[in-house]
Amino acid sequence: MGKEIWFSPSKKIESRKEIKSEGNNPVHESLVLVKDPIVDFNKNALIYTGLSLVAAPQIYDGAVLNTALQRVGVIAIFMD
């Protein structure tokens, strides 16, 4: 009932100028600490998934493939 929405032009904000912290980014530092364990965990899970397919190929179905793809996706995200 008579409501209007107004849009203004986008405004670019330089966030680096607004942040007044010294030292390293704590989020980045946290990711650096967990990167190797996460990548190793997913590599090992991918290896065991492959070994289970070799040992019992009759269990191959879409769920196993989806799990393997998720593991590869996580590894790809964390690799530089």
N, C-alpha and C positions, 0 to 999 in steps of 0.2 A: 504494500500500500504506500506508494509514493517514495519508496526507498531507492536511493541511487548509489552506485559504486563508482568511485573516482580512481583513475589510474594515473600515476605520475611517471615521468620518464625514469628509467632505472638509474640508480646512483652507484658509482663504483666507490667502494670503501677500501682503503689500503689497510688491511688488518695488521700488517707488520708494524705500522706506525702507532697503532692503538695498544699493542702489547708491550708492556714495560718490564718483561722478565729477563733475568740474566741466566746464563747457563744453558744446558741442553733441554730439549723438549721432552717432558716426562712421558708422553704417549709414545714417542719414537723410541725412547730408551726401554720402555716396557716391551714394545714389539721386538726389539733387538734381543731381549732376554728370552722371549718365548719362541722365537723363530726356529732355532735349531731343534728343540724338542718336538715342536709341532710337525716340522718337515720330516724328522726321523720317524715319528709315530706313524705318519701317513705312508711313508715309504715302506715301513715294515708291514703295515696292514695290507698294502698293495701286494707285497711279496707273498704274504700268507694267503691272500685271496687267490693269487695265481697258482700257488702250490696246492690249494684245496681243489682247484679246477683240474689240475693234473692228476691228483689222487682220486678224485671222484667226479669225472666229467658229467655224469648224469644229473648232478645238481645245478648245472649251468642253466640259468634263466635270467630274465631281465633284472631281477633284484641284485644279483651278483655283479652284473655289468654296471648298473647304476651306482653301486657302492664303489666299484673300482674307479668310475669316472669322477665321483665326488672326491676320492683320495687324490687323484691326479689334479683336480681343480684346486684343492687346498695347496698342494705342492707348487703348482704354477703361480699362485698368488704370492706365496712367500719367497719365491726365488727372484733374485735380481737380474 
